[in-house]
């Protein structure tokens, strides 16, 4: 299955639900008036686009329709697609310009964080990169064991300590090992706790200090993993984590298992954070770099 086909298939539930409802709205109105925009607004909100983002989309569409005088429903649909692409902004890939690049992966338990790390390791290993994993989620023994399994699947090395060890010490040892082994990419797992923001902030701050001390001014990627099936709750998680650490992007998992894919638009608009990867399946190669145009094309196809 090709790159675009994977995204298209992964968005099937969202496309069938969200775009099905939008099509109903567009084709049930003979003229584009305020009643149309009210109905479209409600439909977007119900599709997990979020109130703020839905209002922005409708406002922009209203301006475009007024300026063009367009009344053809299919043309209006094209305008809607353009607005969504504009909101998603320019594609933003990981900064891998330095060697080694450290990628810190953050997220609450259950969002697919460990799976994402394994798939990311496989993705870069398949590109010829030398990848090293760091099991810095020492809060749960299961997290360490799960990451070991993914390291085996992706055929990459891993650095881990025992359960309850200092996460920052694991990160330190992983960076040292990565430098010694001439690795291209170092991916570090972190504990998935959000209930105690102060503890989380202190732990992440300590890890970031270690990274800055050992890596200097080399850019570090801090990726927040969100579960697409949680819809608007994912936006709230992003806002909370953004309060405690400097995030550089979002990885949105389980898009293939939900009709709530509209949350991708809300995340970008309400947090300002770029979506860098999306998970569109359960296979090891189903993690895809995010492309706003491909996303919109797959959604509207």
N, C-alpha and C positions, 0 to 999 in steps of 0.2 A: 504494500500500500504506500502510495507517494506521500510527500510532506503535506500538501494541501488536503489530500483525501483523509488523512488522519485527523486533521483539525475539523474538517467538515463532518466526519463521522462522530467525532468526540462531542460536537455541539448539537447533535441530532435532537436530543431531548429539549434543549433550550430553543432551538430553531422551531421545532414542532409546536411548542407551547407559546413562547413569547411572540415569534413572528406570525404564528397562526392567529393570535389575538389581534396583533397589529394589522394584519391583512383584513380581518373582519371589520375593524374600525374604518380603515381606508376605503373599503369597498361598500360600506353601508351608508356612507354620506355622499350625496350628490354634489354638495358644494363644501368647500373648505372654510368653515366658519368657526365661531367660538365654541359651539356645541361639539364640533369635531375635535378641537384642541383639548377640551375638557375630558372627552372620552379617551383620547390618546394619552393624556396625562395619567388618568386612572390606570390605564393598561400598562404603561411603563412602570408605575409604582408597584403594581401587582406582579410585575416581572422582575422584581428585586433590583431595579435600576436605582431606587431610592428617591425620596421626595425632592431633595435639592437638585439632584442630577436630572430627574425627569422634568422639573420646572425649567431648568436651563435648556434642555433639548427642545422643549415646546416653545420657549421664547425665541430661540434661534430659528426654529422652523417657521414660526409665525413671521419673523422678519424676512426670511427668504421668500416665503409665499407672497407676502405683501409687495416686496420689491419686484418680483417676477410676474405677479398676477397669475401664477400657475393654478390650474384647477384640475389637471389630469392627475388621477390618483397614483399612477405608476411613477410619474415625475416627482410627485411629493414624496413617494417612498425612496426615490434616489436621493432626494435632498436630506431625508432622515438619515440615510446611510452615510452621506458626506459629513453630517454633523457629528455622528458617532466616531468616525475616523478622526475628525478634528479634535474631539475631546480626548481621545486616546493619545494624541500627540505623536511625536517622533518615536520610532522604535529605539529602545535603549538596551543594548547587549552588555554582558559582563565585561568589565575592564580587565583584560588579561595581558596588559602591556608589560608588566613586570614579572620577573621570575625569582622566587615563586610568588604566585598570587594566593592570598589567603581569603577564603570564602567562609564567613561565619553564618551558620544556618540557625534560625530562630523560629519558634512557634510553639503553641500549646500542644499538649499530648493529644494524639488522635487525628491530627490534621494530615498525616502522611509525611512527616518531616524526615524520618529515617529512610523511608522508601525513596523520597526525593533525592536525598544525598546519594543513595546507591545508584539511582538512575542517572544522576548528574555525573557521578564517577565513571559510569559506563559510557556516557555520551562523550566525555573528554578523552577517555582512554581509547575510544574508537577513532578519535581524531589524531591519535599518536602522542597525546600528552601523557606525561608521567604524573600520576595522581596519588596523593596520600590522604587517608582519612584520620581524623582525630576524634575519639569517643569522649567528648567533654560533657556529655550528659551522664554524670556519675550518680545522679539522684536515684535512678532506677537501674538495677542490674540487668533487667530485660532490655533496656535501651542499648547497653554495651553489647549484649549477645546478638541483638537484631542487627546492629551495625557490622558486627563481625561476619554475619551471614551475607550481608550485602557486599562487603568487601570481597568475599570469596566469589560471589556471583559476577562482580565487575572485574575480578582479577586485579585488584589493587591492594597495596599494603595499608595497614592500620596501626595506629598507636593507641593503646588503652591502658588505663590503670584499674584498680579494683573499685567496686561500688563504694560510694561515699568519699572518694578522693577529691582533692581540690581541683575543680574544673580548669582553673587558670594554669595549674601545673601541667595538666594534660595538654593544653594548648601550647604551653612553652615547650614541652618535650616534642610535640608534633612539629612545631616550627623548626626546632633544632634538627630533628630527623629529616625533615623536608629539605633543609639546606644541605645537610651532609649527603643526602641521596640524590641531589641535583633534580629535585622534583619541579614540575611546572606549576602544579596546582595543589593547594592544601585546603581540604574541606573539613571544617570542624562542626560537630554537632553541639548543641547546648541544651540545657534542661528546659523542659516544656512547662514552666509554671507561670501563672499570671495572677494567682490569687493574692500573692504578697508582692506588690509592685516595688516596694523599697528593697526587699531582698534581691529581687530580679535585677533591679537597677544597679545595686552594689556589685552583684556577681558579674553582670555584663560589663560594667565599668572597669572592673579588675581585669577581665579578659582583654578588653580593648587596650588597657594600659600595657599589658604584656605584649600584645601584637605591635603596638606603636614602638615600644622599646626595642623589640627584636627586628622589626621590619623597617623602622624609620618612617619616611614619608611615602613609602610605597602604598598605592591605593588598596584598600581592603573592601571587599564586598560583604555587606550585611543583609542577608536575604530573609524576609519573613515569609514563612509558608502558611498559607491559608487554605481551608477546606471550602471549595465552592458550594458544597451542599448546605452550608450554614447560612448562605445568603447574606443579608445585611449584618448579621453577627460578625461576619468576616471583616466588614468595614470598621466596626467598633473595635475589634481586636487590633487592627492596623493602627488605629488612632491611639490606643493604649500603649502599644509597643513603641510607637513613634515618640511618646513622651519619655521613654526610658533609654532609648538608644538611637543612634544615627543610622537609620535604615537606608539602603541604597536601591532596594527594589523588592518586588513581590513575586513569589511563586504560587500560582493558584492550582491546587490539585483537584482531582475527582470531577473535572468538568464533564466527563462522559457520563457520570452517574446522576446528573441533576438537571432540572429545568431552570435552575437559577443562575445560568451563565451571564445574565444581565448585570450581575454584581461586578463583573470585570470593569464595566463602564463606571459604576459608582466608586469603586476603589480608586481608579485613576483620577476622577474628578474631585472626590472628597478628601483624598490624602495627598494628592500631588505625586505619589510614588509610582514609578513605572512598573508595569507587569513585565517581568523578564522571561519567565517560563510558565508554561501551562502543562498540566498533566491531563492527557486525553485517553488514558487506557491503563490497563494493569500490566502490560508487558514492560520489560526492562528498557526498551527503546521508545516508550510512549511519552517521554518528557520532551516537549518541543519549545524552542525559542519562540517568544511571542512576537507576532507581527500584526499590527493594528489593521492593516489592509486585508490580510488573510482572514483575520478574525471577522471583520465586517463582511467580507465576501462569503465566508462560510455561513454566517448568520443569516444573510439575506438571499442566499442561493436557493 
